[in-house]
Amino acid sequence: MAAFERDTDYLPDRVTRESGRSQDPAVGDLDTTTWPAEAGRYRLVAAWACPWANRAIIVRQLLGLEDVISMGVCGPTHDERSWTFGLDADGRDPVLGIERLQQAYLAREPDYARGITVPAIVEVASGQVVTNDFPQITHDLFFEWRDHHRRDAPDLWPVDVRAEMDEVMERIYTEVNNGVYRCGFADDQAAYDEAYDRLWTALDWLEQRLTDRRYLMGAAITEADVRLFTTLARFDAVYHGHFKCNRTKLSELPALWGYARDLFGTPGFGDNTVFDQIKTHYYVVHRQLNPSGIVPRGPGLDGWLTPHGRDRL
């Protein structure tokens, strides 16, 4: 049985309040370099198409860091070499001056041979990627950039629920965020069947959890909601059909559908969800799943703007 496994061999550096070198337990024996959190020093390179990068885009806006960390946006497709800046007028990022994100990775390590992924934090002056560790990036945007947050920024990691939130986020990552990919890239029927059952066990758990609470951890938005939303936003448009996660549409799950629409209407979420780019990315890049490269016109998106009624919770 061949099961999908995600490559998580990321650059382990971090941007923190103080620079130096630290032993970070999250990366085992690797000696992690830390870079100082200085306004204007870094550029977040992301893509609206990518759910992992979409997390960083949303958190950056929720915390009010738009004028502190600039952002470059790659186009929705990439080839074997790299994400590119096809959305910019001359095909170059206007701040970094590069055509391919690969150039920033090679500026860091000339023989870099790992994945060229988004999101990536790039130091503007040197043009080098600092880190592409996507869960650590959003964690550090909250904890290490606090001096630059807007005054009314949400508490995305509330102390009183943090232990439970870690467990919830771990289950969301393994069973839902990664679970849809496990379905889509299963190499045989047994692997697919197992992945499908795991995914829907988790989605049924989330449907029940969200029946009587507005957000995953209660009455306020947390990092856990950001992490779940980027998968839900892509579910009916991509994962239901393209990845064969087709037991039920998101729009047929009352609690999860209302929850997703509630977040979609919250500044930072819906305004950073670009469905055309999402569909183009999956249906064009994954030629092994969609050899024709045809991008489906549906589903309709009007439902995302209908009343959700979840403010009563």
N, C-alpha and C positions, 0 to 999 in steps of 0.2 A: 504494500500500500504506500503510495507516494503522497505525502502531505506537504502543503506549501509552508515554507519557512522564510520569514522576513530577514533580510540582511540588516543587522543593527551595528555594523562596524563603523561607528561615527568618529569624527574628530572629537576628542574628549575635553578640549579646552572650554572654559567658562568665562563669561563676563560678570564680574562681581564688584562689590563696593570698593574693594581694595585689590590691587594687582599683586602678583607674586606666584609662588608655586605651592600647591597644596596636594595632600593625599586624599583624594575623593573616594569614599567607599563605593560609590556607584560605579566606578570604573576599575575596580579590583586593584591590581598592582601597577596600573599605569600612573605615571607622574603627571598630574594635570596642571597645565599652566593657566593662571587666571589673569584676565585682562581688566583694566579699570572701567567702571561704568561712567563714561564721560559723554555728555550731550554733544551731538554732532560728530562723534568719532566713528560711528558705525552705520552700516546700511543693512537693513533686513532685505534679503533677496528671497522672494516668495513667488507663488503662483496661485491664482484663484482656483485653478483646476484641481490642485492637489489637496486632499483632506488634511494631511500632516502640516503642510505650510499654512493652510487656512486657519488652523489653530492660532499660529503666531500672529497672523494678520488681525484676527478678532481680538486677542488679548492686548495687542499693541493699542488698538482703538479704545477698548474698554478702560484701559489704564491712563489714557490721555497722553501717550508717548509719541504721537505723530510728529511733533516738532523737535523731539529729542533724538529719535532714531528714524532716519529717512527710510524710504522703502522703494525698491525696484521690483517690478513685476515681470516675470517671464511669460511668454506665450503659452498656450495650452498644450502644445505638443513638443516632443523632443525626439532626438535620434539616439543612436547608441552612445554618442559622445557626450551629449550635454543638453540641458535646457538652454534656450536662446531668448533674446530680447526682441522678438519680432513685433511686439506691440508698440515699441518705440519707433519714431518716425524714420530713423536711419538704421534701425536694427541694432542699435547700441544703447546700453544703459547710459543715460545722460550724466550720471555722476561718476560711475566707475569707468566709463569709456570702453567697455568690453562688449563683444558680440555674443559670447558664450560664457555661461557660468563656469565652465571648465577652466577658463583662464584664471579665475580667482583661486580655484583649487590648486592649479599648477604654480601659481605665485607663492602659495604656502609650501607646497611640496612638489618640486619639479618632476618627481617620479611617482606622483600620486596615482594609485591604481584602484582605489575603492570607488564606491558609487558617488556620482555627481548628483547630489540630492538638494531639494528645497524642503524646508526653509534653511537658509544659511545666513549667518551673521558675518559680514565682511567689514574689515577695517578699511575705511575710505582711503587714507593716506598711502598705505602699502598695497592696497588692492588684494590683500590676502584673506581667505576664509579663516575666521576664528573658530567657529564651531558649526556643525550641522546636526547636533544632537537635539532633535525636535522636542522631546518631552522636557529636557533640561532647559531649553530656550524659554519656554513659557513659564516654567517654574522660576527662572531667574528674572524674567521681566517683572514678575510680581515681587519677589523677595529682595533682589539686588538693585532694582531701579526705583525703590520707593521714594527716594529723595526727589524724583522727577514726576511722580504720579500726579494727576489732577486731584484737586482737593476732595472731590466726591467720588473718587474711584472705588469700585466695589471691592469688598474683601473676598478675593477669589480662593483663599486658603484659610477659612475661619478655624481658629484654634480648637473650639469646642467640638467640632465634628471631623477634625483632620484625620484621626486614626481610621474612622469608618470610611471617610472619603478616599483614602488611599486604597482600601479594599475594593470600594465601588469602582474606582478608576482602573484598577488592575483587571477586574472582571470585564469591564467595558473594553479595555484594550485587547485582551486575549480573545474574548468571545465575540465581540461585535466589530470594533475597528479593524482588527486583523481577521475576524471570523468571516467577513464578506469576501476577503481576498482568498481565504482558505477554501471557500466554496468555488470562487471563480477560477482558481488555478489548480484545482485538484487534478491529478493525472490519471485517476481511475475512479470507478464507481464507488468502491468502498471508502476511499478517502473523501469523496464528495458527500456521500451519505452521512459519514461521521461529522463532517464539517457543518452540513446543513442542520443536523440535529442539535449540535452544540450552539449554533447561531440562534436557532429559534427557541431553545431553552432559555437563553439569555434575554432575548427580546420579550418573551412571555414574562420573565421576571421583572424586566423594566416596565412593561405595561402595567403590571400589578403595582409596582412601587410608585408609579406616577399617577395612580388613580386618585389618591387622596392627599397628594402633596404637589405643590406647584412646580418645584424644581427637585433635582435629585437629592439634595441635602436638606430640603425644607423650603423656607419662604424666600430665599435669596439665591441669586446666581453664583455659582462657584466654577472653578476650573473643571470640575467633573462635567458640568453642562456643556462647556465649550468642547470638550473631548467627544462627547456623545453627539452633539449637534452636527458636526461636520460629516459624520457617517449618515445620520438621518436625512440630511439635506440631499444626499446623493442616492438615497435608497430607491425611490420610485423611478428616477430618471436613468439610473445606471444599474445598481446592484440587483434589483428585482429581476431584470431580464438578462443583462450582459453577464452578470455573475451567477445567474441561476438561483437566486435567493427568493424564489417565487412562491412560497407558501401563501403569503398575504402581502398586500401593498401596505406601505406606511399609512396611506390615506384611509385604510380600512381598520386601523387600530385606534380606537377612540382616544385613549389617554396619550399615547405616543404622538399621534397626529396633532392633537391639541397642544401638547407640549412643544413640539417642533414649530408650530405656527406661532406660539407665544414667543419663543426665542427669535424666530425670523423677524418679528415685528419690533424687536429690541435693537436700538442702534448698536452697530458693530457686527451683528449677525447677518440679517438679511441683506444689508447694503454691501456685504463682502461675499455674497453668494451669487456667483455668475453662472447660471445654468448652461448657457450656450458653450462656455469654455469648459465646464465640467464634462458635458457630453462629448465635445470634440476630443478632449484628452483621452477618455477611456475608449471610445469607439474607433479613433484613428490610431492611437499608439499601440493598442493591444491587437495587433493584426492576427496573432495566433487564435484569438477568440472571435474576431470579426474581420475575416480576410478581405472583404469588400471595402472596408473603410467607410461604409455608409453610416452617417450619423442620423439617428431617428429624429423625426420632428417633434414627437410627443415626449412625455405626457404634457397635458395642459398645466399651466402654472397658476391659474387664477385662484385655485383653492388655497394657496399659501397666504392669501390676503383676506380670507374669510374670518369672521369673529371666532375666537377660540374659547372664550368664557372662563379661562383658567384663573383670572384675577380673583375669582370667588374663593380660591384655595389659599 
